[in-house]
Amino acid sequence: MSLCSKILGYRVLPTSILALVTYLALFIALLVTDALPNVPSALKQDGLDSKQAYDDLRHVSGVFWLFIERLTS
């Protein structure tokens, strides 16, 4: 038996610790790297109409979901 299989060999405690460390590493990496920039003020948006953009997005996504509903029914 190798040293690695003696330490990590499918026992409850080592497997649980390894899973916990893996999940913590992934969660911390996502927490650190997943950051969105702040929305610029209205003066710095260069004429962007966020209300119109939101309405357009709702329209486009609504058409997509209607298409999916037609395919599944």
N, C-alpha and C positions, 0 to 999 in steps of 0.2 A: 504494500500500500504506500502511495506517495504521501508526502507531507501535506499537499493541498487537499487530497481526499480525506486525510485525517482531520483537518481543520474544518472544511466545508462539507463534509460527507453527509448530506441529506438528513441532518439532525435538526430539531425544531429551533433551537436558539441560534445557531450560526446562520441558518437560512433566513430566519426572521430579521436578524441584524443586517444581513446583506441586502434584503429587500428594503428595509427601512433606510439604509444608507443610499441605496439607488434612488428611491423615491425622493428623499430629501435633496439629493444632488440635482435631480431633474427639476424639482419645484423651485429650488434656489436659483438655478440657471434661468428658468423662465421668468422668475420674479425680477431678476436683475436686468435681463435683456429686453423684456417686453414693456417698453415705455413709448407712449405716444407724445408727440410734441403738442404744446398748447395751441389752441385755436387763436389765430391772429385777431387783433382788434378790428372793428369795422372799418377803421381808417386805412388799415394795411391790407385789406382784402382785394384791392384793385378792381372794384366793381362786381365782385362775386356776390350773387344773390343766393344766400344759403337756403332761404325758404323755397325758391324755385328749384334749386338743386335737390332738396329733400323731396319735394313733390315729384320731380322727375324720377328719382330713385324709387319711390313708392310705386309709381306707375310702371316702371320697367320690371320691378320685382313682382308686382301683382300679375302682370301678363305672364311671367315665367311660371308662377304657381298655378295659374289657370291652365296653362299648357300641361303641366305635370298632372293636374287633376283630371284633365281630359284623357291623358294616356292611361291612367290607372283605373278609370271607370269603364 
